[in-house]
Amino acid sequence: MRRGLGQYVKKGYGGSTTATRRMGGTAQTAQALYSALSGGQGNPATATGSPLDPALTAGRSANEVMDAVVEAVRPVDGTQDAEASRTSIKDALSEVLNQFPDADLLNLQPEQRELAVERFVAGDVFRRIDLDIGRTIREKAPNAATGLGRLKEVREYVRETVSASFRQLREAGQRLAAGRITQIVQSAIRETFQVFEGYVE
């Protein structure tokens, strides 16, 4: 699996720098997600008539609020990237609620927002890999169950590696903060792809 991820980055994209650039949309979406989850009156995502307008989200279920966040952060545009990101956002928010059942999705605490962004990035990186080589992984497996098992292993490994990249950045003093999300997420993605690329050296 490690060798395959290394070949994917090294040969498929020509290295971690190009692969990171390809994921530029993920960093921008992460910025929008962080902003949408920050709450506050100055948040454009909560303006009157917007998907997260408090008047529209009041009394909604957690699932409906998650759908509203997805619409605010990554509207449908007919591309595979958008669909992948929308799923990644929803999964990330679900995980936040699993870990913090009482969390207010429209006004998350800093650590909750960080978790949402981190899990979104991990999900989006995995879904990019799945879109690129998932079909090959499934077709080369001896059966469907094995193919799905291999993809699950890749997903878990991507998640662990992305998490380690964010942790490394935090330890270096680079914490997520408004205005710096895109830069830090790009750094985390680059660190992740550099790890993968190193497997073929």
C-alpha positions, 0 to 999 in steps of 0.5 A, a space after each residue: 500500500 505504501 509503495 502504491 501511494 508513493 508511486 501515485 504521488 511520484 509518477 502519477 503527479 510528478 511529485 509532492 509539489 504538483 500533487 499539493 497544487 492539485 489539491 488547492 481546492 481542498 485548502 480553499 474549501 477548508 478555509 470556507 468550512 472554518 469560516 462557516 463554523 466560526 459563528 459570530 455576527 460578521 460571518 457572511 455564511 450566516 447573513 440573511 437569506 444565506 444557507 446558514 441564516 439563523 432564521 432558517 436553521 433554528 429548530 433544524 435537526 443536526 442532519 439538516 444543519 450539516 446539509 446547510 453547512 455543506 451548501 454554504 461551503 461547497 455548492 453543487 457545480 457538477 464536478 467530481 471534485 465538488 461531490 467528493 468535497 461535499 461528502 468529505 464535509 458531511 463526514 467531518 461534521 458527523 465525526 465532530 458530533 460523534 466526539 462532541 455530542 453537544 457541539 453547536 455546529 454553527 458556533 464550534 469551539 476552536 478544537 472542534 473546528 480544528 477537528 472538522 478541518 482536519 477530518 475534512 482534509 483527510 477525507 478529501 485527500 482520500 477521495 481524490 486518491 479514490 477518484 484517481 486510482 480507486 477503480 484500479 485498486 478494485 479491479 486488481 483485487 481478487 474479489 469485491 470484498 478484498 478491493 473494498 478492504 484495501 480501499 478502507 486500509 488506504 483511507 485509514 492510512 491517509 487519515 493517520 498521515 494527515 492527522 500526523 501532519 497537522 499535529 506536526 504543524 501544531 507542535 511547530 506553533 502553526 495552529 489553525 486561525 482565521 486568515 491562515 487556514 489555506 496556508 496551513 492546510 496546504 502545508 499539511 497536504 504537502 507534508 502528507 504527500 511528501 511522506 507518501 513520495 518518500 516510500 519510493 525513494 
